[in-house]
């Protein structure tokens, strides 16, 4: 599997999705944190920005509230 080159949010997002999909098809467990780390490493970035972390936390909270 090849990951896309680039460091934009859309490229990183698509790489994360591709990693998770590939792992699911192969039957190998991979956590979202690992997929994010691999995609960020490919993009040449070290970590998510504070804004991205807040956005991810807000989306996670929304999903939990919808389930309840």
mmJSON file of the N, C-alpha and C atoms, coordinates in Angstrom:
{"data_MODEL":{"atom_site":{
"group_PDB":["ATOM","ATOM","ATOM","ATOM","ATOM","ATOM","ATOM","ATOM","ATOM","ATOM","ATOM","ATOM","ATOM","ATOM","ATOM","ATOM","ATOM","ATOM","ATOM","ATOM","ATOM","ATOM","ATOM","ATOM","ATOM","ATOM","ATOM","ATOM","ATOM","ATOM","ATOM","ATOM","ATOM","ATOM","ATOM","ATOM","ATOM","ATOM","ATOM","ATOM","ATOM","ATOM","ATOM","ATOM","ATOM","ATOM","ATOM","ATOM","ATOM","ATOM","ATOM","ATOM","ATOM","ATOM","ATOM","ATOM","ATOM","ATOM","ATOM","ATOM","ATOM","ATOM","ATOM","ATOM","ATOM","ATOM","ATOM","ATOM","ATOM","ATOM","ATOM","ATOM","ATOM","ATOM","ATOM","ATOM","ATOM","ATOM","ATOM","ATOM","ATOM","ATOM","ATOM","ATOM","ATOM","ATOM","ATOM","ATOM","ATOM","ATOM","ATOM","ATOM","ATOM","ATOM","ATOM","ATOM","ATOM","ATOM","ATOM","ATOM","ATOM","ATOM","ATOM","ATOM","ATOM","ATOM","ATOM","ATOM","ATOM","ATOM","ATOM","ATOM","ATOM","ATOM","ATOM","ATOM","ATOM","ATOM","ATOM","ATOM","ATOM","ATOM","ATOM","ATOM","ATOM","ATOM","ATOM","ATOM","ATOM","ATOM","ATOM","ATOM","ATOM","ATOM","ATOM","ATOM","ATOM","ATOM","ATOM","ATOM","ATOM","ATOM","ATOM","ATOM","ATOM","ATOM","ATOM","ATOM","ATOM","ATOM","ATOM","ATOM","ATOM","ATOM","ATOM","ATOM","ATOM","ATOM","ATOM","ATOM","ATOM","ATOM","ATOM","ATOM","ATOM","ATOM","ATOM","ATOM","ATOM","ATOM","ATOM","ATOM","ATOM","ATOM","ATOM","ATOM","ATOM","ATOM","ATOM","ATOM","ATOM","ATOM","ATOM","ATOM","ATOM","ATOM","ATOM","ATOM","ATOM","ATOM","ATOM","ATOM","ATOM","ATOM","ATOM","ATOM","ATOM","ATOM","ATOM","ATOM","ATOM","ATOM","ATOM","ATOM"],
"id":[1,2,3,4,5,6,7,8,9,10,11,12,13,14,15,16,17,18,19,20,21,22,23,24,25,26,27,28,29,30,31,32,33,34,35,36,37,38,39,40,41,42,43,44,45,46,47,48,49,50,51,52,53,54,55,56,57,58,59,60,61,62,63,64,65,66,67,68,69,70,71,72,73,74,75,76,77,78,79,80,81,82,83,84,85,86,87,88,89,90,91,92,93,94,95,96,97,98,99,100,101,102,103,104,105,106,107,108,109,110,111,112,113,114,115,116,117,118,119,120,121,122,123,124,125,126,127,128,129,130,131,132,133,134,135,136,137,138,139,140,141,142,143,144,145,146,147,148,149,150,151,152,153,154,155,156,157,158,159,160,161,162,163,164,165,166,167,168,169,170,171,172,173,174,175,176,177,178,179,180,181,182,183,184,185,186,187,188,189,190,191,192,193,194,195,196,197,198,199,200,201,202,203,204],
"type_symbol":["N","C","C","N","C","C","N","C","C","N","C","C","N","C","C","N","C","C","N","C","C","N","C","C","N","C","C","N","C","C","N","C","C","N","C","C","N","C","C","N","C","C","N","C","C","N","C","C","N","C","C","N","C","C","N","C","C","N","C","C","N","C","C","N","C","C","N","C","C","N","C","C","N","C","C","N","C","C","N","C","C","N","C","C","N","C","C","N","C","C","N","C","C","N","C","C","N","C","C","N","C","C","N","C","C","N","C","C","N","C","C","N","C","C","N","C","C","N","C","C","N","C","C","N","C","C","N","C","C","N","C","C","N","C","C","N","C","C","N","C","C","N","C","C","N","C","C","N","C","C","N","C","C","N","C","C","N","C","C","N","C","C","N","C","C","N","C","C","N","C","C","N","C","C","N","C","C","N","C","C","N","C","C","N","C","C","N","C","C","N","C","C","N","C","C","N","C","C","N","C","C","N","C","C"],
"label_atom_id":["N","CA","C","N","CA","C","N","CA","C","N","CA","C","N","CA","C","N","CA","C","N","CA","C","N","CA","C","N","CA","C","N","CA","C","N","CA","C","N","CA","C","N","CA","C","N","CA","C","N","CA","C","N","CA","C","N","CA","C","N","CA","C","N","CA","C","N","CA","C","N","CA","C","N","CA","C","N","CA","C","N","CA","C","N","CA","C","N","CA","C","N","CA","C","N","CA","C","N","CA","C","N","CA","C","N","CA","C","N","CA","C","N","CA","C","N","CA","C","N","CA","C","N","CA","C","N","CA","C","N","CA","C","N","CA","C","N","CA","C","N","CA","C","N","CA","C","N","CA","C","N","CA","C","N","CA","C","N","CA","C","N","CA","C","N","CA","C","N","CA","C","N","CA","C","N","CA","C","N","CA","C","N","CA","C","N","CA","C","N","CA","C","N","CA","C","N","CA","C","N","CA","C","N","CA","C","N","CA","C","N","CA","C","N","CA","C","N","CA","C","N","CA","C","N","CA","C","N","CA","C","N","CA","C","N","CA","C"],
"label_alt_id":[null,null,null,null,null,null,null,null,null,null,null,null,null,null,null,null,null,null,null,null,null,null,null,null,null,null,null,null,null,null,null,null,null,null,null,null,null,null,null,null,null,null,null,null,null,null,null,null,null,null,null,null,null,null,null,null,null,null,null,null,null,null,null,null,null,null,null,null,null,null,null,null,null,null,null,null,null,null,null,null,null,null,null,null,null,null,null,null,null,null,null,null,null,null,null,null,null,null,null,null,null,null,null,null,null,null,null,null,null,null,null,null,null,null,null,null,null,null,null,null,null,null,null,null,null,null,null,null,null,null,null,null,null,null,null,null,null,null,null,null,null,null,null,null,null,null,null,null,null,null,null,null,null,null,null,null,null,null,null,null,null,null,null,null,null,null,null,null,null,null,null,null,null,null,null,null,null,null,null,null,null,null,null,null,null,null,null,null,null,null,null,null,null,null,null,null,null,null,null,null,null,null,null,null],
"label_comp_id":["UNK","UNK","UNK","UNK","UNK","UNK","UNK","UNK","UNK","UNK","UNK","UNK","UNK","UNK","UNK","UNK","UNK","UNK","UNK","UNK","UNK","UNK","UNK","UNK","UNK","UNK","UNK","UNK","UNK","UNK","UNK","UNK","UNK","UNK","UNK","UNK","UNK","UNK","UNK","UNK","UNK","UNK","UNK","UNK","UNK","UNK","UNK","UNK","UNK","UNK","UNK","UNK","UNK","UNK","UNK","UNK","UNK","UNK","UNK","UNK","UNK","UNK","UNK","UNK","UNK","UNK","UNK","UNK","UNK","UNK","UNK","UNK","UNK","UNK","UNK","UNK","UNK","UNK","UNK","UNK","UNK","UNK","UNK","UNK","UNK","UNK","UNK","UNK","UNK","UNK","UNK","UNK","UNK","UNK","UNK","UNK","UNK","UNK","UNK","UNK","UNK","UNK","UNK","UNK","UNK","UNK","UNK","UNK","UNK","UNK","UNK","UNK","UNK","UNK","UNK","UNK","UNK","UNK","UNK","UNK","UNK","UNK","UNK","UNK","UNK","UNK","UNK","UNK","UNK","UNK","UNK","UNK","UNK","UNK","UNK","UNK","UNK","UNK","UNK","UNK","UNK","UNK","UNK","UNK","UNK","UNK","UNK","UNK","UNK","UNK","UNK","UNK","UNK","UNK","UNK","UNK","UNK","UNK","UNK","UNK","UNK","UNK","UNK","UNK","UNK","UNK","UNK","UNK","UNK","UNK","UNK","UNK","UNK","UNK","UNK","UNK","UNK","UNK","UNK","UNK","UNK","UNK","UNK","UNK","UNK","UNK","UNK","UNK","UNK","UNK","UNK","UNK","UNK","UNK","UNK","UNK","UNK","UNK","UNK","UNK","UNK","UNK","UNK","UNK"],
"label_asym_id":["A","A","A","A","A","A","A","A","A","A","A","A","A","A","A","A","A","A","A","A","A","A","A","A","A","A","A","A","A","A","A","A","A","A","A","A","A","A","A","A","A","A","A","A","A","A","A","A","A","A","A","A","A","A","A","A","A","A","A","A","A","A","A","A","A","A","A","A","A","A","A","A","A","A","A","A","A","A","A","A","A","A","A","A","A","A","A","A","A","A","A","A","A","A","A","A","A","A","A","A","A","A","A","A","A","A","A","A","A","A","A","A","A","A","A","A","A","A","A","A","A","A","A","A","A","A","A","A","A","A","A","A","A","A","A","A","A","A","A","A","A","A","A","A","A","A","A","A","A","A","A","A","A","A","A","A","A","A","A","A","A","A","A","A","A","A","A","A","A","A","A","A","A","A","A","A","A","A","A","A","A","A","A","A","A","A","A","A","A","A","A","A","A","A","A","A","A","A","A","A","A","A","A","A"],
"label_entity_id":["1","1","1","1","1","1","1","1","1","1","1","1","1","1","1","1","1","1","1","1","1","1","1","1","1","1","1","1","1","1","1","1","1","1","1","1","1","1","1","1","1","1","1","1","1","1","1","1","1","1","1","1","1","1","1","1","1","1","1","1","1","1","1","1","1","1","1","1","1","1","1","1","1","1","1","1","1","1","1","1","1","1","1","1","1","1","1","1","1","1","1","1","1","1","1","1","1","1","1","1","1","1","1","1","1","1","1","1","1","1","1","1","1","1","1","1","1","1","1","1","1","1","1","1","1","1","1","1","1","1","1","1","1","1","1","1","1","1","1","1","1","1","1","1","1","1","1","1","1","1","1","1","1","1","1","1","1","1","1","1","1","1","1","1","1","1","1","1","1","1","1","1","1","1","1","1","1","1","1","1","1","1","1","1","1","1","1","1","1","1","1","1","1","1","1","1","1","1","1","1","1","1","1","1"],
"label_seq_id":[1,1,1,2,2,2,3,3,3,4,4,4,5,5,5,6,6,6,7,7,7,8,8,8,9,9,9,10,10,10,11,11,11,12,12,12,13,13,13,14,14,14,15,15,15,16,16,16,17,17,17,18,18,18,19,19,19,20,20,20,21,21,21,22,22,22,23,23,23,24,24,24,25,25,25,26,26,26,27,27,27,28,28,28,29,29,29,30,30,30,31,31,31,32,32,32,33,33,33,34,34,34,35,35,35,36,36,36,37,37,37,38,38,38,39,39,39,40,40,40,41,41,41,42,42,42,43,43,43,44,44,44,45,45,45,46,46,46,47,47,47,48,48,48,49,49,49,50,50,50,51,51,51,52,52,52,53,53,53,54,54,54,55,55,55,56,56,56,57,57,57,58,58,58,59,59,59,60,60,60,61,61,61,62,62,62,63,63,63,64,64,64,65,65,65,66,66,66,67,67,67,68,68,68],
"pdbx_PDB_ins_code":[null,null,null,null,null,null,null,null,null,null,null,null,null,null,null,null,null,null,null,null,null,null,null,null,null,null,null,null,null,null,null,null,null,null,null,null,null,null,null,null,null,null,null,null,null,null,null,null,null,null,null,null,null,null,null,null,null,null,null,null,null,null,null,null,null,null,null,null,null,null,null,null,null,null,null,null,null,null,null,null,null,null,null,null,null,null,null,null,null,null,null,null,null,null,null,null,null,null,null,null,null,null,null,null,null,null,null,null,null,null,null,null,null,null,null,null,null,null,null,null,null,null,null,null,null,null,null,null,null,null,null,null,null,null,null,null,null,null,null,null,null,null,null,null,null,null,null,null,null,null,null,null,null,null,null,null,null,null,null,null,null,null,null,null,null,null,null,null,null,null,null,null,null,null,null,null,null,null,null,null,null,null,null,null,null,null,null,null,null,null,null,null,null,null,null,null,null,null,null,null,null,null,null,null],
"Cartn_x":[0.84,0.0,0.886,0.516,1.28,0.442,1.095,0.447,0.719,-0.22,-0.056,1.022,1.704,2.709,2.042,2.546,2.027,1.832,1.633,1.486,0.217,-0.708,-1.954,-2.877,-3.868,-4.796,-5.557,-5.903,-6.667,-5.828,-4.555,-3.673,-3.481,-3.248,-3.065,-4.336,-5.488,-6.771,-6.968,-6.658,-6.84,-5.852,-4.645,-3.671,-4.124,-4.71,-5.221,-6.332,-7.25,-8.352,-7.815,-6.832,-6.259,-5.579,-4.86,-4.193,-5.205,-6.259,-7.272,-8.005,-8.309,-9.001,-8.12,-6.86,-5.924,-5.769,-5.663,-5.513,-6.768,-7.918,-9.175,-9.298,-8.922,-8.99,-8.0,-6.855,-5.836,-6.121,-7.059,-7.386,-6.388,-5.584,-4.593,-5.085,-5.108,-5.589,-4.59,-5.103,-4.283,-5.14,-4.556,-5.309,-5.297,-6.251,-6.32,-5.079,-4.581,-3.387,-2.196,-2.069,-0.969,-1.117,-2.336,-2.58,-2.257,-2.652,-2.354,-0.845,-0.155,1.299,1.991,1.551,2.151,1.892,0.669,0.328,1.072,1.194,1.915,3.402,3.939,5.339,5.581,4.69,4.803,4.75,3.933,3.788,4.949,5.783,6.913,6.53,5.416,4.973,5.112,5.355,5.603,4.344,3.387,2.188,1.047,-0.127,-1.284,-1.207,-1.779,-1.818,-2.887,-2.861,-3.855,-5.26,-5.389,-6.69,-7.227,-6.353,-6.769,-7.163,-6.428,-6.744,-8.103,-8.37,-9.669,-10.804,-10.585,-11.606,-11.901,-10.865,-11.039,-11.786,-11.471,-12.153,-13.622,-13.918,-15.299,-16.093,-15.507,-16.183,-16.431,-15.468,-15.625,-16.756,-16.834,-17.897,-19.25,-19.341,-20.597,-21.065,-20.144,-20.488,-21.015,-20.381,-20.828,-22.217,-22.481,-23.796,-24.886,-24.55,-25.545,-25.939,-24.975,-25.238,-26.13,-26.031,-26.789,-28.23],
"Cartn_y":[-1.176,0.0,1.241,2.203,3.434,4.566,5.385,6.558,7.745,8.67,9.865,10.767,11.48,12.441,13.778,14.517,15.843,16.046,17.299,17.605,18.395,18.434,19.143,18.263,18.896,18.159,17.097,17.414,16.45,15.215,15.396,14.271,13.415,14.054,13.33,12.559,13.202,12.558,11.322,11.455,10.316,9.192,9.542,8.525,7.773,8.487,7.84,6.864,7.314,6.441,5.218,5.413,4.303,3.3,3.796,2.906,2.087,2.734,2.029,1.001,1.365,0.448,-0.757,-0.508,-1.576,-2.541,-2.01,-2.857,-3.691,-3.1,-3.821,-4.96,-4.702,-5.727,-6.858,-6.528,-7.528,-8.288,-7.788,-8.443,-8.17,-7.147,-6.787,-5.559,-5.635,-4.478,-3.325,-2.141,-0.929,0.137,0.844,1.885,3.153,4.015,5.284,6.117,6.045,6.805,6.375,5.072,4.582,5.037,4.999,5.439,6.923,7.719,9.156,9.373,8.629,8.781,8.428,7.355,6.965,8.008,8.504,9.506,10.819,11.214,12.459,12.299,11.117,10.863,10.942,10.374,10.432,11.878,12.7,14.097,14.964,14.405,15.171,16.102,15.806,16.609,15.785,16.469,15.73,15.419,16.326,16.076,16.961,16.682,17.498,18.838,19.843,21.147,21.129,22.096,22.17,22.308,23.031,23.206,21.862,21.058,19.747,18.82,18.878,18.041,18.421,19.717,20.174,19.752,19.87,19.499,18.002,17.187,15.74,15.383,16.064,15.807,16.2,17.31,17.75,16.757,16.248,15.256,13.962,13.564,12.358,12.519,13.668,13.943,13.95,14.534,14.543,13.125,12.256,10.875,10.161,10.394,9.759,10.245,11.531,12.081,11.545,11.31,10.776,9.35,8.571,7.19,7.097,8.075,8.03,8.428],
"Cartn_z":[0.0,0.0,0.0,-0.78,-0.837,-0.263,0.496,1.061,0.149,0.134,-0.697,-0.116,-0.976,-0.539,-0.295,0.663,0.943,2.423,2.796,4.217,4.522,3.575,3.837,4.679,5.286,6.129,5.345,4.112,3.32,2.974,2.702,2.4,3.651,4.783,6.037,6.375,6.209,6.491,5.61,4.324,3.423,3.75,4.18,4.571,5.821,6.769,7.979,7.613,6.776,6.347,5.62,4.761,4.003,4.931,5.933,6.882,7.68,8.152,8.924,8.064,6.833,5.92,5.593,5.308,4.989,6.161,7.368,8.545,8.767,8.547,8.729,7.721,6.471,5.438,5.697,6.248,6.523,7.809,8.605,9.871,10.973,10.785,11.798,12.554,13.867,14.624,14.594,14.376,14.434,15.095,16.024,16.702,15.867,16.16,15.439,15.726,16.957,17.311,16.467,16.239,15.42,13.971,13.47,12.091,11.939,12.923,12.891,12.929,13.792,13.908,12.592,11.952,10.676,9.59,9.533,8.522,8.759,10.005,10.317,10.014,10.282,9.98,8.48,7.692,6.229,5.739,6.412,6.021,6.508,7.384,7.901,9.025,9.679,10.809,12.076,13.185,14.413,15.208,15.216,16.012,15.526,16.031,15.708,16.419,15.823,16.478,17.56,18.442,19.516,18.945,17.846,17.21,16.711,16.103,15.607,16.759,17.848,19.009,19.578,19.68,20.192,19.271,17.96,16.994,17.09,17.203,17.317,18.6,19.698,20.969,20.873,20.213,20.057,19.213,18.147,17.306,18.069,18.867,19.667,20.668,21.286,22.255,21.576,20.384,19.638,19.313,18.927,18.612,19.858,21.01,22.247,22.644,22.422,22.79,21.862,20.605,19.667,20.026,20.529,20.905,22.135,23.009,24.276,24.094],
"occupancy":[1.0,1.0,1.0,1.0,1.0,1.0,1.0,1.0,1.0,1.0,1.0,1.0,1.0,1.0,1.0,1.0,1.0,1.0,1.0,1.0,1.0,1.0,1.0,1.0,1.0,1.0,1.0,1.0,1.0,1.0,1.0,1.0,1.0,1.0,1.0,1.0,1.0,1.0,1.0,1.0,1.0,1.0,1.0,1.0,1.0,1.0,1.0,1.0,1.0,1.0,1.0,1.0,1.0,1.0,1.0,1.0,1.0,1.0,1.0,1.0,1.0,1.0,1.0,1.0,1.0,1.0,1.0,1.0,1.0,1.0,1.0,1.0,1.0,1.0,1.0,1.0,1.0,1.0,1.0,1.0,1.0,1.0,1.0,1.0,1.0,1.0,1.0,1.0,1.0,1.0,1.0,1.0,1.0,1.0,1.0,1.0,1.0,1.0,1.0,1.0,1.0,1.0,1.0,1.0,1.0,1.0,1.0,1.0,1.0,1.0,1.0,1.0,1.0,1.0,1.0,1.0,1.0,1.0,1.0,1.0,1.0,1.0,1.0,1.0,1.0,1.0,1.0,1.0,1.0,1.0,1.0,1.0,1.0,1.0,1.0,1.0,1.0,1.0,1.0,1.0,1.0,1.0,1.0,1.0,1.0,1.0,1.0,1.0,1.0,1.0,1.0,1.0,1.0,1.0,1.0,1.0,1.0,1.0,1.0,1.0,1.0,1.0,1.0,1.0,1.0,1.0,1.0,1.0,1.0,1.0,1.0,1.0,1.0,1.0,1.0,1.0,1.0,1.0,1.0,1.0,1.0,1.0,1.0,1.0,1.0,1.0,1.0,1.0,1.0,1.0,1.0,1.0,1.0,1.0,1.0,1.0,1.0,1.0,1.0,1.0,1.0,1.0,1.0,1.0],
"B_iso_or_equiv":[0.0,0.0,0.0,0.0,0.0,0.0,0.0,0.0,0.0,0.0,0.0,0.0,0.0,0.0,0.0,0.0,0.0,0.0,0.0,0.0,0.0,0.0,0.0,0.0,0.0,0.0,0.0,0.0,0.0,0.0,0.0,0.0,0.0,0.0,0.0,0.0,0.0,0.0,0.0,0.0,0.0,0.0,0.0,0.0,0.0,0.0,0.0,0.0,0.0,0.0,0.0,0.0,0.0,0.0,0.0,0.0,0.0,0.0,0.0,0.0,0.0,0.0,0.0,0.0,0.0,0.0,0.0,0.0,0.0,0.0,0.0,0.0,0.0,0.0,0.0,0.0,0.0,0.0,0.0,0.0,0.0,0.0,0.0,0.0,0.0,0.0,0.0,0.0,0.0,0.0,0.0,0.0,0.0,0.0,0.0,0.0,0.0,0.0,0.0,0.0,0.0,0.0,0.0,0.0,0.0,0.0,0.0,0.0,0.0,0.0,0.0,0.0,0.0,0.0,0.0,0.0,0.0,0.0,0.0,0.0,0.0,0.0,0.0,0.0,0.0,0.0,0.0,0.0,0.0,0.0,0.0,0.0,0.0,0.0,0.0,0.0,0.0,0.0,0.0,0.0,0.0,0.0,0.0,0.0,0.0,0.0,0.0,0.0,0.0,0.0,0.0,0.0,0.0,0.0,0.0,0.0,0.0,0.0,0.0,0.0,0.0,0.0,0.0,0.0,0.0,0.0,0.0,0.0,0.0,0.0,0.0,0.0,0.0,0.0,0.0,0.0,0.0,0.0,0.0,0.0,0.0,0.0,0.0,0.0,0.0,0.0,0.0,0.0,0.0,0.0,0.0,0.0,0.0,0.0,0.0,0.0,0.0,0.0,0.0,0.0,0.0,0.0,0.0,0.0],
"pdbx_formal_charge":[null,null,null,null,null,null,null,null,null,null,null,null,null,null,null,null,null,null,null,null,null,null,null,null,null,null,null,null,null,null,null,null,null,null,null,null,null,null,null,null,null,null,null,null,null,null,null,null,null,null,null,null,null,null,null,null,null,null,null,null,null,null,null,null,null,null,null,null,null,null,null,null,null,null,null,null,null,null,null,null,null,null,null,null,null,null,null,null,null,null,null,null,null,null,null,null,null,null,null,null,null,null,null,null,null,null,null,null,null,null,null,null,null,null,null,null,null,null,null,null,null,null,null,null,null,null,null,null,null,null,null,null,null,null,null,null,null,null,null,null,null,null,null,null,null,null,null,null,null,null,null,null,null,null,null,null,null,null,null,null,null,null,null,null,null,null,null,null,null,null,null,null,null,null,null,null,null,null,null,null,null,null,null,null,null,null,null,null,null,null,null,null,null,null,null,null,null,null,null,null,null,null,null,null],
"auth_seq_id":[1,1,1,2,2,2,3,3,3,4,4,4,5,5,5,6,6,6,7,7,7,8,8,8,9,9,9,10,10,10,11,11,11,12,12,12,13,13,13,14,14,14,15,15,15,16,16,16,17,17,17,18,18,18,19,19,19,20,20,20,21,21,21,22,22,22,23,23,23,24,24,24,25,25,25,26,26,26,27,27,27,28,28,28,29,29,29,30,30,30,31,31,31,32,32,32,33,33,33,34,34,34,35,35,35,36,36,36,37,37,37,38,38,38,39,39,39,40,40,40,41,41,41,42,42,42,43,43,43,44,44,44,45,45,45,46,46,46,47,47,47,48,48,48,49,49,49,50,50,50,51,51,51,52,52,52,53,53,53,54,54,54,55,55,55,56,56,56,57,57,57,58,58,58,59,59,59,60,60,60,61,61,61,62,62,62,63,63,63,64,64,64,65,65,65,66,66,66,67,67,67,68,68,68],
"auth_comp_id":["UNK","UNK","UNK","UNK","UNK","UNK","UNK","UNK","UNK","UNK","UNK","UNK","UNK","UNK","UNK","UNK","UNK","UNK","UNK","UNK","UNK","UNK","UNK","UNK","UNK","UNK","UNK","UNK","UNK","UNK","UNK","UNK","UNK","UNK","UNK","UNK","UNK","UNK","UNK","UNK","UNK","UNK","UNK","UNK","UNK","UNK","UNK","UNK","UNK","UNK","UNK","UNK","UNK","UNK","UNK","UNK","UNK","UNK","UNK","UNK","UNK","UNK","UNK","UNK","UNK","UNK","UNK","UNK","UNK","UNK","UNK","UNK","UNK","UNK","UNK","UNK","UNK","UNK","UNK","UNK","UNK","UNK","UNK","UNK","UNK","UNK","UNK","UNK","UNK","UNK","UNK","UNK","UNK","UNK","UNK","UNK","UNK","UNK","UNK","UNK","UNK","UNK","UNK","UNK","UNK","UNK","UNK","UNK","UNK","UNK","UNK","UNK","UNK","UNK","UNK","UNK","UNK","UNK","UNK","UNK","UNK","UNK","UNK","UNK","UNK","UNK","UNK","UNK","UNK","UNK","UNK","UNK","UNK","UNK","UNK","UNK","UNK","UNK","UNK","UNK","UNK","UNK","UNK","UNK","UNK","UNK","UNK","UNK","UNK","UNK","UNK","UNK","UNK","UNK","UNK","UNK","UNK","UNK","UNK","UNK","UNK","UNK","UNK","UNK","UNK","UNK","UNK","UNK","UNK","UNK","UNK","UNK","UNK","UNK","UNK","UNK","UNK","UNK","UNK","UNK","UNK","UNK","UNK","UNK","UNK","UNK","UNK","UNK","UNK","UNK","UNK","UNK","UNK","UNK","UNK","UNK","UNK","UNK","UNK","UNK","UNK","UNK","UNK","UNK"],
"auth_asym_id":["A","A","A","A","A","A","A","A","A","A","A","A","A","A","A","A","A","A","A","A","A","A","A","A","A","A","A","A","A","A","A","A","A","A","A","A","A","A","A","A","A","A","A","A","A","A","A","A","A","A","A","A","A","A","A","A","A","A","A","A","A","A","A","A","A","A","A","A","A","A","A","A","A","A","A","A","A","A","A","A","A","A","A","A","A","A","A","A","A","A","A","A","A","A","A","A","A","A","A","A","A","A","A","A","A","A","A","A","A","A","A","A","A","A","A","A","A","A","A","A","A","A","A","A","A","A","A","A","A","A","A","A","A","A","A","A","A","A","A","A","A","A","A","A","A","A","A","A","A","A","A","A","A","A","A","A","A","A","A","A","A","A","A","A","A","A","A","A","A","A","A","A","A","A","A","A","A","A","A","A","A","A","A","A","A","A","A","A","A","A","A","A","A","A","A","A","A","A","A","A","A","A","A","A"],
"auth_atom_id":["N","CA","C","N","CA","C","N","CA","C","N","CA","C","N","CA","C","N","CA","C","N","CA","C","N","CA","C","N","CA","C","N","CA","C","N","CA","C","N","CA","C","N","CA","C","N","CA","C","N","CA","C","N","CA","C","N","CA","C","N","CA","C","N","CA","C","N","CA","C","N","CA","C","N","CA","C","N","CA","C","N","CA","C","N","CA","C","N","CA","C","N","CA","C","N","CA","C","N","CA","C","N","CA","C","N","CA","C","N","CA","C","N","CA","C","N","CA","C","N","CA","C","N","CA","C","N","CA","C","N","CA","C","N","CA","C","N","CA","C","N","CA","C","N","CA","C","N","CA","C","N","CA","C","N","CA","C","N","CA","C","N","CA","C","N","CA","C","N","CA","C","N","CA","C","N","CA","C","N","CA","C","N","CA","C","N","CA","C","N","CA","C","N","CA","C","N","CA","C","N","CA","C","N","CA","C","N","CA","C","N","CA","C","N","CA","C","N","CA","C","N","CA","C","N","CA","C","N","CA","C","N","CA","C","N","CA","C"],
"pdbx_PDB_model_num":[1,1,1,1,1,1,1,1,1,1,1,1,1,1,1,1,1,1,1,1,1,1,1,1,1,1,1,1,1,1,1,1,1,1,1,1,1,1,1,1,1,1,1,1,1,1,1,1,1,1,1,1,1,1,1,1,1,1,1,1,1,1,1,1,1,1,1,1,1,1,1,1,1,1,1,1,1,1,1,1,1,1,1,1,1,1,1,1,1,1,1,1,1,1,1,1,1,1,1,1,1,1,1,1,1,1,1,1,1,1,1,1,1,1,1,1,1,1,1,1,1,1,1,1,1,1,1,1,1,1,1,1,1,1,1,1,1,1,1,1,1,1,1,1,1,1,1,1,1,1,1,1,1,1,1,1,1,1,1,1,1,1,1,1,1,1,1,1,1,1,1,1,1,1,1,1,1,1,1,1,1,1,1,1,1,1,1,1,1,1,1,1,1,1,1,1,1,1,1,1,1,1,1,1]
}}}
